[in-house]
């Protein structure tokens, strides 16, 4: 019963809430317009700053993608999978697992 109700809300939310790119473009335009009122800025320097920053973020995004890819591949190796399995058996319950993470025994 709850699943059917939540499914109706999900469909409604998918129809009403726009994609993330709409928020990104909207906020870009809003910040650009606000930036025009900052002393010492002009439209060309703001566009150049946006363009330069975009390529810096692209570099960071590529690094994070490689990090996820390589750590996932490493975790699939039999030796590392065995070690991770032994570490995962140390906490005996969810609560003890959460406490181990909070105490810093297993840094996330």
MOPAC internal coordinates of N, CA, C and O (Angstrom, degrees):
PM7 1SCF
backbone

  N    0.0000 0     0.00 0     0.00 0    0    0    0
  C    1.4461 1     0.00 0     0.00 0    1    0    0
  C    1.5352 1   110.76 1     0.00 0    2    1    0
  O    1.2310 1   120.82 1   131.53 1    3    2    1
  N    1.3334 1   116.04 1   -48.47 1    3    2    1
  C    1.4690 1   119.13 1   179.58 1    5    3    2
  C    1.5172 1   111.57 1   -64.38 1    6    5    3
  O    1.2310 1   120.53 1   146.33 1    7    6    5
  N    1.3454 1   116.60 1   -33.67 1    7    6    5
  C    1.4502 1   120.16 1  -179.63 1    9    7    6
  C    1.5198 1   110.28 1   -64.43 1   10    9    7
  O    1.2310 1   119.93 1   138.49 1   11   10    9
  N    1.3376 1   117.74 1   -41.51 1   11   10    9
  C    1.4608 1   121.79 1   179.60 1   13   11   10
  C    1.5265 1   110.99 1   -64.52 1   14   13   11
  O    1.2310 1   120.92 1   138.83 1   15   14   13
  N    1.3312 1   115.85 1   -41.17 1   15   14   13
  C    1.4678 1   119.93 1   178.84 1   17   15   14
  C    1.5225 1   109.98 1   -65.28 1   18   17   15
  O    1.2310 1   120.22 1   134.92 1   19   18   17
  N    1.3410 1   117.18 1   -45.08 1   19   18   17
  C    1.4700 1   119.81 1  -179.17 1   21   19   18
  C    1.5250 1   111.12 1   -66.13 1   22   21   19
  O    1.2310 1   119.87 1   148.19 1   23   22   21
  N    1.3200 1   117.85 1   -31.81 1   23   22   21
  C    1.4657 1   121.43 1   178.45 1   25   23   22
  C    1.5251 1   110.39 1   -64.54 1   26   25   23
  O    1.2310 1   120.11 1   141.72 1   27   26   25
  N    1.3380 1   117.39 1   -38.28 1   27   26   25
  C    1.4628 1   121.00 1   178.12 1   29   27   26
  C    1.5277 1   110.68 1   -65.30 1   30   29   27
  O    1.2310 1   120.36 1   139.28 1   31   30   29
  N    1.3369 1   116.92 1   -40.72 1   31   30   29
  C    1.4617 1   120.17 1   177.23 1   33   31   30
  C    1.5184 1   111.00 1   -66.29 1   34   33   31
  O    1.2310 1   120.38 1   143.00 1   35   34   33
  N    1.3170 1   116.87 1   -37.00 1   35   34   33
  C    1.4592 1   120.51 1   179.69 1   37   35   34
  C    1.5233 1   110.75 1   -63.56 1   38   37   35
  O    1.2310 1   120.38 1   134.62 1   39   38   37
  N    1.3211 1   116.87 1   -45.38 1   39   38   37
  C    1.4661 1   121.05 1   179.36 1   41   39   38
  C    1.5228 1   109.70 1   -62.17 1   42   41   39
  O    1.2310 1   120.20 1   137.95 1   43   42   41
  N    1.3256 1   117.23 1   -42.05 1   43   42   41
  C    1.4633 1   120.83 1   178.48 1   45   43   42
  C    1.5193 1   111.06 1   -63.70 1   46   45   43
  O    1.2310 1   120.40 1   137.22 1   47   46   45
  N    1.3045 1   116.85 1   -42.78 1   47   46   45
  C    1.4649 1   120.62 1  -179.47 1   49   47   46
  C    1.5205 1   111.07 1   -65.78 1   50   49   47
  O    1.2310 1   120.41 1   141.71 1   51   50   49
  N    1.3335 1   116.82 1   -38.29 1   51   50   49
  C    1.4617 1   119.62 1   178.77 1   53   51   50
  C    1.5212 1   111.88 1   -65.62 1   54   53   51
  O    1.2310 1   120.52 1   149.25 1   55   54   53
  N    1.3174 1   116.60 1   -30.75 1   55   54   53
  C    1.4646 1   119.96 1   178.84 1   57   55   54
  C    1.5311 1   111.79 1   -78.55 1   58   57   55
  O    1.2310 1   120.14 1   145.19 1   59   58   57
  N    1.3314 1   117.33 1   -34.81 1   59   58   57
  C    1.4585 1   120.74 1  -172.86 1   61   59   58
  C    1.5271 1   113.80 1   -91.17 1   62   61   59
  O    1.2310 1   119.60 1   142.26 1   63   62   61
  N    1.3185 1   118.38 1   -37.74 1   63   62   61
  C    1.4613 1   121.38 1  -175.20 1   65   63   62
  C    1.5233 1   109.54 1   -87.02 1   66   65   63
  O    1.2310 1   119.77 1   -57.72 1   67   66   65
  N    1.3093 1   118.05 1   122.28 1   67   66   65
  C    1.4704 1   119.68 1  -178.75 1   69   67   66
  C    1.5287 1   111.68 1   -72.57 1   70   69   67
  O    1.2310 1   121.24 1   -12.41 1   71   70   69
  N    1.3239 1   115.24 1   167.59 1   71   70   69
  C    1.4587 1   121.02 1   178.63 1   73   71   70
  C    1.5204 1   110.51 1   -67.78 1   74   73   71
  O    1.2310 1   121.01 1   -15.81 1   75   74   73
  N    1.3143 1   115.68 1   164.19 1   75   74   73
  C    1.4650 1   121.22 1  -178.49 1   77   75   74
  C    1.5205 1   111.88 1   -63.27 1   78   77   75
  O    1.2310 1   119.73 1   149.40 1   79   78   77
  N    1.3259 1   118.12 1   -30.60 1   79   78   77
  C    1.4632 1   120.13 1  -178.94 1   81   79   78
  C    1.5232 1   111.26 1   -64.33 1   82   81   79
  O    1.2310 1   120.20 1   149.45 1   83   82   81
  N    1.3285 1   117.22 1   -30.55 1   83   82   81
  C    1.4674 1   120.43 1   177.91 1   85   83   82
  C    1.5272 1   109.82 1   -66.35 1   86   85   83
  O    1.2310 1   120.44 1   136.46 1   87   86   85
  N    1.3447 1   116.77 1   -43.54 1   87   86   85
  C    1.4604 1   120.01 1   176.78 1   89   87   86
  C    1.5238 1   110.75 1   -63.68 1   90   89   87
  O    1.2310 1   120.38 1   138.56 1   91   90   89
  N    1.3141 1   116.87 1   -41.44 1   91   90   89
  C    1.4646 1   121.50 1  -178.96 1   93   91   90
  C    1.5273 1   110.77 1   -61.71 1   94   93   91
  O    1.2310 1   120.55 1   130.88 1   95   94   93
  N    1.3131 1   116.55 1   -49.12 1   95   94   93
  C    1.4642 1   119.79 1  -179.76 1   97   95   94
  C    1.5232 1   111.46 1   -66.78 1   98   97   95
  O    1.2310 1   120.32 1   139.60 1   99   98   97
  N    1.3355 1   116.99 1   -40.40 1   99   98   97
  C    1.4619 1   120.28 1   178.49 1  101   99   98
  C    1.5262 1   112.09 1   -62.25 1  102  101   99
  O    1.2310 1   120.63 1   134.35 1  103  102  101
  N    1.3261 1   116.40 1   -45.65 1  103  102  101
  C    1.4655 1   119.60 1   178.76 1  105  103  102
  C    1.5255 1   111.30 1   -66.40 1  106  105  103
  O    1.2310 1   119.77 1   146.38 1  107  106  105
  N    1.3258 1   118.04 1   -33.62 1  107  106  105
  C    1.4569 1   121.06 1   177.34 1  109  107  106
  C    1.5230 1   110.03 1   -62.15 1  110  109  107
  O    1.2310 1   120.50 1   135.58 1  111  110  109
  N    1.3231 1   116.64 1   -44.42 1  111  110  109
  C    1.4629 1   120.39 1   179.94 1  113  111  110
  C    1.5243 1   110.56 1   -66.54 1  114  113  111
  O    1.2310 1   120.04 1   137.11 1  115  114  113
  N    1.3208 1   117.53 1   -42.89 1  115  114  113
  C    1.4686 1   121.02 1   179.86 1  117  115  114
  C    1.5315 1   110.68 1   -61.89 1  118  117  115
  O    1.2310 1   120.27 1   133.49 1  119  118  117
  N    1.3215 1   117.08 1   -46.51 1  119  118  117
  C    1.4689 1   120.37 1  -179.79 1  121  119  118
  C    1.5197 1   111.00 1   -65.35 1  122  121  119
  O    1.2310 1   120.32 1   142.76 1  123  122  121
  N    1.3228 1   117.00 1   -37.24 1  123  122  121
  C    1.4675 1   120.76 1   178.39 1  125  123  122
  C    1.5258 1   110.16 1   -62.10 1  126  125  123
  O    1.2310 1   120.54 1   134.80 1  127  126  125
  N    1.3247 1   116.58 1   -45.20 1  127  126  125
  C    1.4662 1   120.43 1  -179.56 1  129  127  126
  C    1.5234 1   110.34 1   -65.87 1  130  129  127
  O    1.2310 1   119.83 1   137.46 1  131  130  129
  N    1.3284 1   117.93 1   -42.54 1  131  130  129
  C    1.4633 1   120.46 1   177.18 1  133  131  130
  C    1.5248 1   110.49 1   -63.25 1  134  133  131
  O    1.2310 1   120.48 1   140.63 1  135  134  133
  N    1.3303 1   116.69 1   -39.37 1  135  134  133
  C    1.4580 1   121.20 1  -179.71 1  137  135  134
  C    1.5107 1   113.65 1   -64.85 1  138  137  135
  O    1.2310 1   119.86 1   155.96 1  139  138  137
  N    1.3179 1   117.87 1   -24.04 1  139  138  137
  C    1.4619 1   120.16 1   178.42 1  141  139  138
  C    1.5265 1   111.84 1   -66.39 1  142  141  139
  O    1.2310 1   120.32 1   157.49 1  143  142  141
  N    1.3320 1   116.99 1   -22.51 1  143  142  141
  C    1.4635 1   120.56 1  -179.48 1  145  143  142
  C    1.5239 1   112.86 1   -91.16 1  146  145  143
  O    1.2310 1   119.85 1   178.39 1  147  146  145
  N    1.3319 1   117.89 1    -1.61 1  147  146  145
  C    1.4581 1   121.47 1   178.58 1  149  147  146
  C    1.5312 1   107.74 1   -80.02 1  150  149  147
  O    1.2310 1   120.11 1   -50.32 1  151  150  149
  N    1.3356 1   117.40 1   129.68 1  151  150  149
  C    1.4641 1   119.31 1  -179.94 1  153  151  150
  C    1.5355 1   111.22 1   -61.71 1  154  153  151
  O    1.2310 1   121.16 1   -42.92 1  155  154  153
  N    1.3203 1   115.39 1   137.08 1  155  154  153
  C    1.4524 1   120.96 1   176.99 1  157  155  154
  C    1.5179 1   114.20 1    90.46 1  158  157  155
  O    1.2310 1   120.08 1  -178.25 1  159  158  157
  N    1.3152 1   117.45 1     1.75 1  159  158  157
  C    1.4699 1   119.16 1   178.76 1  161  159  158
  C    1.5189 1   109.42 1  -112.81 1  162  161  159
  O    1.2310 1   121.35 1   -32.53 1  163  162  161
  N    1.3041 1   115.01 1   147.47 1  163  162  161
  C    1.4583 1   119.87 1   174.46 1  165  163  162
  C    1.5261 1   108.11 1  -133.65 1  166  165  163
  O    1.2310 1   119.90 1   -13.29 1  167  166  165
  N    1.3153 1   117.79 1   166.71 1  167  166  165
  C    1.4671 1   120.16 1  -174.72 1  169  167  166
  C    1.5279 1   114.01 1   -58.18 1  170  169  167
  O    1.2310 1   119.80 1   142.19 1  171  170  169
  N    1.3170 1   117.98 1   -37.81 1  171  170  169
  C    1.4653 1   120.59 1  -176.67 1  173  171  170
  C    1.5266 1   111.08 1   -70.02 1  174  173  171
  O    1.2310 1   119.64 1   136.22 1  175  174  173
  N    1.3364 1   118.28 1   -43.78 1  175  174  173
  C    1.4692 1   119.64 1   179.26 1  177  175  174
  C    1.5271 1   111.17 1   -66.13 1  178  177  175
  O    1.2310 1   120.46 1   147.00 1  179  178  177
  N    1.3323 1   116.72 1   -33.00 1  179  178  177
  C    1.4616 1   119.08 1   178.34 1  181  179  178
  C    1.5251 1   111.16 1   -68.57 1  182  181  179
  O    1.2310 1   120.06 1   139.70 1  183  182  181
  N    1.3220 1   117.50 1   -40.30 1  183  182  181
  C    1.4644 1   120.23 1   178.17 1  185  183  182
  C    1.5275 1   110.08 1   -66.82 1  186  185  183
  O    1.2310 1   120.45 1   138.49 1  187  186  185
  N    1.3280 1   116.74 1   -41.51 1  187  186  185
  C    1.4640 1   119.65 1   177.42 1  189  187  186
  C    1.5224 1   111.56 1   -62.86 1  190  189  187
  O    1.2310 1   119.74 1   139.42 1  191  190  189
  N    1.3181 1   118.10 1   -40.58 1  191  190  189
  C    1.4598 1   121.85 1   177.72 1  193  191  190
  C    1.5156 1   111.58 1   -64.30 1  194  193  191
  O    1.2310 1   120.29 1   139.07 1  195  194  193
  N    1.3291 1   117.05 1   -40.93 1  195  194  193
  C    1.4675 1   121.03 1   177.33 1  197  195  194
  C    1.5157 1   110.70 1   -63.47 1  198  197  195
  O    1.2310 1   120.66 1   136.29 1  199  198  197
  N    1.3273 1   116.34 1   -43.71 1  199  198  197
  C    1.4560 1   121.12 1  -178.47 1  201  199  198
  C    1.5286 1   110.99 1   -64.26 1  202  201  199
  O    1.2310 1   120.26 1   134.17 1  203  202  201
  N    1.3367 1   117.12 1   -45.83 1  203  202  201
  C    1.4667 1   120.59 1   179.53 1  205  203  202
  C    1.5283 1   111.19 1   -64.50 1  206  205  203
  O    1.2310 1   120.21 1   139.35 1  207  206  205
  N    1.3155 1   117.21 1   -40.65 1  207  206  205
  C    1.4632 1   121.02 1  -179.90 1  209  207  206
  C    1.5147 1   111.47 1   -67.66 1  210  209  207
  O    1.2310 1   120.26 1   145.96 1  211  210  209
  N    1.3299 1   117.10 1   -34.04 1  211  210  209
  C    1.4555 1   120.64 1   180.00 1  213  211  210
  C    1.5241 1   110.49 1   -61.43 1  214  213  211
  O    1.2310 1   120.04 1   137.72 1  215  214  213
  N    1.3210 1   117.52 1   -42.28 1  215  214  213
  C    1.4658 1   119.90 1  -179.32 1  217  215  214
  C    1.5172 1   110.84 1   -70.71 1  218  217  215
  O    1.2310 1   119.68 1   149.02 1  219  218  217
  N    1.3171 1   118.22 1   -30.98 1  219  218  217
  C    1.4602 1   120.78 1   174.47 1  221  219  218
  C    1.5293 1   111.35 1   -65.43 1  222  221  219
  O    1.2310 1   120.36 1   139.50 1  223  222  221
  N    1.3268 1   116.91 1   -40.50 1  223  222  221
  C    1.4627 1   121.14 1   177.71 1  225  223  222
  C    1.5241 1   111.39 1   -68.38 1  226  225  223
  O    1.2310 1   120.62 1   146.20 1  227  226  225
  N    1.3291 1   116.42 1   -33.80 1  227  226  225
  C    1.4603 1   120.07 1   178.05 1  229  227  226
  C    1.5221 1   110.53 1   -64.38 1  230  229  227
  O    1.2310 1   120.61 1   141.03 1  231  230  229
  N    1.3065 1   116.45 1   -38.97 1  231  230  229
  C    1.4606 1   121.21 1   177.02 1  233  231  230
  C    1.5261 1   110.47 1   -62.32 1  234  233  231
  O    1.2310 1   120.44 1   134.66 1  235  234  233
  N    1.3252 1   116.76 1   -45.34 1  235  234  233
  C    1.4608 1   121.25 1   178.87 1  237  235  234
  C    1.5257 1   111.32 1   -63.14 1  238  237  235
  O    1.2310 1   120.30 1   137.66 1  239  238  237
  N    1.3313 1   117.03 1   -42.34 1  239  238  237
  C    1.4624 1   121.17 1   179.74 1  241  239  238
  C    1.5329 1   110.76 1   -62.90 1  242  241  239
  O    1.2310 1   120.42 1   141.64 1  243  242  241
  N    1.3145 1   116.80 1   -38.36 1  243  242  241
  C    1.4628 1   120.69 1   177.85 1  245  243  242
  C    1.5259 1   110.38 1   -65.42 1  246  245  243
  O    1.2310 1   120.06 1   137.87 1  247  246  245
  N    1.3185 1   117.48 1   -42.13 1  247  246  245
  C    1.4618 1   121.22 1   178.35 1  249  247  246
  C    1.5252 1   110.98 1   -61.94 1  250  249  247
  O    1.2310 1   119.97 1   136.94 1  251  250  249
  N    1.3290 1   117.67 1   -43.06 1  251  250  249
  C    1.4610 1   120.74 1   179.91 1  253  251  250
  C    1.5291 1   111.06 1   -66.94 1  254  253  251
  O    1.2310 1   120.36 1   142.74 1  255  254  253
  N    1.3317 1   116.91 1   -37.26 1  255  254  253
  C    1.4659 1   119.98 1   177.27 1  257  255  254
  C    1.5241 1   110.93 1   -63.24 1  258  257  255
  O    1.2310 1   120.59 1   137.55 1  259  258  257
  N    1.3240 1   116.48 1   -42.45 1  259  258  257
  C    1.4636 1   120.13 1   178.00 1  261  259  258
  C    1.5235 1   111.07 1   -65.73 1  262  261  259
  O    1.2310 1   120.26 1   142.97 1  263  262  261
  N    1.3297 1   117.10 1   -37.03 1  263  262  261
  C    1.4538 1   120.91 1   177.76 1  265  263  262
  C    1.5251 1   110.74 1   -60.50 1  266  265  263
  O    1.2310 1   120.42 1   133.20 1  267  266  265
  N    1.3346 1   116.80 1   -46.80 1  267  266  265
  C    1.4654 1   120.92 1   178.92 1  269  267  266
  C    1.5200 1   110.55 1   -63.79 1  270  269  267
  O    1.2310 1   120.25 1   136.74 1  271  270  269
  N    1.3039 1   117.12 1   -43.26 1  271  270  269
  C    1.4671 1   121.66 1  -179.02 1  273  271  270
  C    1.5234 1   111.55 1   -62.32 1  274  273  271
  O    1.2310 1   120.28 1   131.02 1  275  274  273
  N    1.3293 1   117.08 1   -48.98 1  275  274  273
  C    1.4632 1   120.57 1  -176.26 1  277  275  274
  C    1.5218 1   112.64 1   -70.95 1  278  277  275
  O    1.2310 1   120.00 1   141.67 1  279  278  277
  N    1.3335 1   117.60 1   -38.33 1  279  278  277
  C    1.4661 1   118.27 1   178.42 1  281  279  278
  C    1.5221 1   111.15 1   -69.09 1  282  281  279
  O    1.2310 1   120.42 1   145.11 1  283  282  281
  N    1.3225 1   116.81 1   -34.89 1  283  282  281
  C    1.4609 1   119.77 1   176.23 1  285  283  282
  C    1.5235 1   110.61 1   -65.90 1  286  285  283
  O    1.2310 1   120.55 1   137.46 1  287  286  285
  N    1.3195 1   116.54 1   -42.54 1  287  286  285
  C    1.4654 1   120.02 1   178.28 1  289  287  286
  C    1.5262 1   110.84 1   -65.26 1  290  289  287
  O    1.2310 1   120.23 1   140.87 1  291  290  289
  N    1.3217 1   117.17 1   -39.13 1  291  290  289
  C    1.4623 1   120.04 1   179.52 1  293  291  290
  C    1.5247 1   110.71 1   -66.76 1  294  293  291
  O    1.2310 1   120.06 1   141.66 1  295  294  293
  N    1.3207 1   117.49 1   -38.34 1  295  294  293
  C    1.4674 1   120.83 1  -179.28 1  297  295  294
  C    1.5270 1   111.75 1   -67.37 1  298  297  295
  O    1.2310 1   119.93 1   159.37 1  299  298  297
  N    1.3248 1   117.74 1   -20.63 1  299  298  297
  C    1.4598 1   121.31 1   178.98 1  301  299  298
  C    1.5314 1   112.14 1   -83.31 1  302  301  299
  O    1.2310 1   119.71 1   168.06 1  303  302  301
  N    1.3215 1   118.16 1   -11.94 1  303  302  301
  C    1.4608 1   120.96 1   178.68 1  305  303  302
  C    1.5299 1   108.96 1   -66.59 1  306  305  303
  O    1.2310 1   119.94 1   -40.71 1  307  306  305
  N    1.3275 1   117.71 1   139.29 1  307  306  305
  C    1.4714 1   120.47 1  -175.36 1  309  307  306
  C    1.5330 1   113.58 1   -57.93 1  310  309  307
  O    1.2310 1   119.45 1   139.42 1  311  310  309
  N    1.3178 1   118.65 1   -40.58 1  311  310  309
  C    1.4615 1   121.09 1  -178.22 1  313  311  310
  C    1.5269 1   110.91 1   -65.83 1  314  313  311
  O    1.2310 1   120.53 1   135.20 1  315  314  313
  N    1.3123 1   116.58 1   -44.80 1  315  314  313
  C    1.4676 1   120.18 1  -178.81 1  317  315  314
  C    1.5227 1   110.11 1   -71.10 1  318  317  315
  O    1.2310 1   120.18 1   142.13 1  319  318  317
  N    1.3285 1   117.25 1   -37.87 1  319  318  317
  C    1.4628 1   120.55 1   177.76 1  321  319  318
  C    1.5283 1   110.42 1   -60.46 1  322  321  319
  O    1.2310 1   120.32 1   142.00 1  323  322  321
  N    1.3335 1   116.99 1   -38.00 1  323  322  321
  C    1.4627 1   121.42 1   179.12 1  325  323  322
  C    1.5308 1   110.62 1   -65.37 1  326  325  323
  O    1.2310 1   120.47 1   135.39 1  327  326  325
  N    1.3268 1   116.72 1   -44.61 1  327  326  325
  C    1.4762 1   120.83 1   179.44 1  329  327  326
  C    1.5310 1   110.06 1   -64.58 1  330  329  327
  O    1.2310 1   120.32 1   135.96 1  331  330  329
  N    1.3469 1   117.00 1   -44.04 1  331  330  329
  C    1.4605 1   120.19 1   179.59 1  333  331  330
  C    1.5242 1   111.47 1   -63.33 1  334  333  331
  O    1.2310 1   120.57 1   144.27 1  335  334  333
  N    1.3348 1   116.51 1   -35.73 1  335  334  333
  C    1.4648 1   120.08 1   176.59 1  337  335  334
  C    1.5158 1   112.17 1   -63.78 1  338  337  335
  O    1.2310 1   120.58 1   139.41 1  339  338  337
  N    1.3426 1   116.49 1   -40.59 1  339  338  337
  C    1.4728 1   120.06 1   178.22 1  341  339  338
  C    1.5260 1   110.82 1   -66.83 1  342  341  339
  O    1.2310 1   120.24 1   139.68 1  343  342  341
  N    1.3101 1   117.14 1   -40.32 1  343  342  341
  C    1.4680 1   120.43 1   178.97 1  345  343  342
  C    1.5283 1   109.99 1   -65.20 1  346  345  343
  O    1.2310 1   120.27 1   140.77 1  347  346  345
  N    1.3267 1   117.10 1   -39.23 1  347  346  345
  C    1.4637 1   120.74 1  -178.25 1  349  347  346
  C    1.5205 1   112.72 1   -67.78 1  350  349  347
  O    1.2310 1   119.86 1   159.40 1  351  350  349
  N    1.3254 1   117.87 1   -20.60 1  351  350  349
  C    1.4631 1   120.84 1  -179.99 1  353  351  350
  C    1.5269 1   113.13 1   -83.60 1  354  353  351
  O    1.2310 1   119.59 1   170.39 1  355  354  353
  N    1.3113 1   118.39 1    -9.61 1  355  354  353
  C    1.4654 1   121.12 1  -177.59 1  357  355  354
  C    1.5268 1   111.50 1   -64.74 1  358  357  355
  O    1.2310 1   118.51 1   125.35 1  359  358  357
  N    1.3490 1   120.44 1   -54.65 1  359  358  357
  C    1.4633 1   118.97 1   176.34 1  361  359  358
  C    1.5274 1   110.03 1   -70.77 1  362  361  359
  O    1.2310 1   120.29 1   -41.46 1  363  362  361
  N    1.3146 1   117.05 1   138.54 1  363  362  361
  C    1.4627 1   121.29 1  -176.49 1  365  363  362
  C    1.5266 1   113.05 1   -97.95 1  366  365  363
  O    1.2310 1   119.80 1   168.17 1  367  366  365
  N    1.3246 1   117.98 1   -11.83 1  367  366  365
  C    1.4571 1   120.74 1   178.81 1  369  367  366
  C    1.5271 1   108.95 1  -146.90 1  370  369  367
  O    1.2310 1   121.27 1    -7.47 1  371  370  369
  N    1.3181 1   115.18 1   172.53 1  371  370  369
  C    1.4688 1   119.10 1   178.16 1  373  371  370
  C    1.5226 1   111.15 1   -63.21 1  374  373  371
  O    1.2310 1   121.24 1   138.36 1  375  374  373
  N    1.3109 1   115.23 1   -41.64 1  375  374  373
  C    1.4689 1   119.91 1  -178.16 1  377  375  374
  C    1.5286 1   110.21 1   -63.06 1  378  377  375
  O    1.2310 1   120.25 1   135.46 1  379  378  377
  N    1.3368 1   117.13 1   -44.54 1  379  378  377
  C    1.4612 1   118.89 1   179.81 1  381  379  378
  C    1.5267 1   110.60 1   -66.90 1  382  381  379
  O    1.2310 1   119.75 1   147.77 1  383  382  381
  N    1.3311 1   118.08 1   -32.23 1  383  382  381
  C    1.4600 1   120.61 1   175.54 1  385  383  382
  C    1.5124 1   111.74 1   -65.04 1  386  385  383
  O    1.2310 1   120.78 1   137.24 1  387  386  385
  N    1.3283 1   116.12 1   -42.76 1  387  386  385
  C    1.4632 1   120.38 1   178.33 1  389  387  386
  C    1.5206 1   110.34 1   -65.24 1  390  389  387
  O    1.2310 1   120.41 1   138.36 1  391  390  389
  N    1.3321 1   116.82 1   -41.64 1  391  390  389
  C    1.4627 1   120.02 1   179.32 1  393  391  390
  C    1.5258 1   111.48 1   -64.87 1  394  393  391
  O    1.2310 1   120.01 1   143.72 1  395  394  393
  N    1.3339 1   117.59 1   -36.28 1  395  394  393
  C    1.4700 1   120.30 1   177.30 1  397  395  394
  C    1.5180 1   111.05 1   -64.28 1  398  397  395
  O    1.2310 1   120.55 1   140.42 1  399  398  397
  N    1.3237 1   116.56 1   -39.58 1  399  398  397
  C    1.4581 1   119.71 1   178.20 1  401  399  398
  C    1.5200 1   110.78 1   -67.82 1  402  401  399
  O    1.2310 1   120.31 1   136.56 1  403  402  401
  N    1.3330 1   117.01 1   -43.44 1  403  402  401
  C    1.4586 1   121.06 1   179.40 1  405  403  402
  C    1.5230 1   110.54 1   -63.60 1  406  405  403
  O    1.2310 1   120.25 1   139.51 1  407  406  405
  N    1.3444 1   117.12 1   -40.49 1  407  406  405
  C    1.4453 1   120.25 1  -178.67 1  409  407  406
  C    1.5220 1   112.66 1   -73.07 1  410  409  407
  O    1.2310 1   120.58 1   169.26 1  411  410  409
  N    1.3251 1   116.50 1   -10.74 1  411  410  409
  C    1.4557 1   119.94 1   177.59 1  413  411  410
  C    1.5185 1   113.49 1    87.60 1  414  413  411
  O    1.2310 1   120.22 1  -167.53 1  415  414  413
  N    1.3144 1   117.18 1    12.47 1  415  414  413
  C    1.4498 1   118.50 1   178.45 1  417  415  414
  C    1.5132 1   111.93 1   -71.79 1  418  417  415
  O    1.2310 1   121.24 1   146.46 1  419  418  417
  N    1.3395 1   115.23 1   -33.54 1  419  418  417
  C    1.4537 1   120.86 1   176.72 1  421  419  418
  C    1.5274 1   107.80 1  -124.09 1  422  421  419
  O    1.2310 1   119.40 1   -90.65 1  423  422  421
  N    1.3156 1   118.75 1    89.35 1  423  422  421
  C    1.4467 1   119.07 1  -179.69 1  425  423  422
  C    1.5209 1   111.19 1   -63.68 1  426  425  423
  O    1.2310 1   121.23 1   -41.64 1  427  426  425
  N    1.3004 1   115.25 1   138.36 1  427  426  425
  C    1.4715 1   120.39 1  -177.95 1  429  427  426
  C    1.5067 1   108.72 1   -86.42 1  430  429  427
  O    1.2310 1   120.10 1   180.00 1  431  430  429

